[in-house]
Amino acid sequence: MALDEAAIRQIVRAVLDEEGERRAVVADAVAIRAVAALLTSFGINEDDKQELRADFVHLRRWRKSVEQAQGMTMRAVIAVIVTGFAGAVWLGVKTMLARS
């Protein structure tokens, strides 16, 4: 019983597809184990997903508040510099007018 070329290609394609699916499943399992081991090494219990989510939400809020504080600090520094420059110019103008 001889197989034609199309049948052979179909069989090879099916075997390769199955092998690709098996590799994807194995890769997913390895990734899940690696992440679980990493979280465990940081003292985070992977089973407590609610607690982990709350921790990440808190960290995000903290990061955003720090970024906002940095932006406000930069605005305050710029305002102080501009006010100081304007005061120096006003003092110079006032001095020049007093001499006249």
Rosetta blueprint (number, residue, H / E / L):
1 M L
2 A L
3 L L
4 D L
5 E H
6 A H
7 A H
8 I H
9 R H
10 Q H
11 I H
12 V H
13 R H
14 A H
15 V H
16 L H
17 D H
18 E H
19 E H
20 G H
21 E H
22 R H
23 R H
24 A H
25 V H
26 V H
27 A H
28 D H
29 A H
30 V H
31 A H
32 I H
33 R H
34 A H
35 V H
36 A H
37 A H
38 L H
39 L H
40 T H
41 S H
42 F L
43 G L
44 I L
45 N L
46 E L
47 D L
48 D L
49 K H
50 Q H
51 E H
52 L H
53 R H
54 A H
55 D H
56 F H
57 V H
58 H H
59 L H
60 R H
61 R H
62 W H
63 R H
64 K H
65 S H
66 V H
67 E H
68 Q H
69 A H
70 Q H
71 G H
72 M H
73 T H
74 M H
75 R H
76 A H
77 V H
78 I H
79 A H
80 V H
81 I H
82 V H
83 T H
84 G H
85 F H
86 A H
87 G H
88 A H
89 V H
90 W H
91 L H
92 G H
93 V H
94 K H
95 T H
96 M H
97 L H
98 A H
99 R H
100 S L
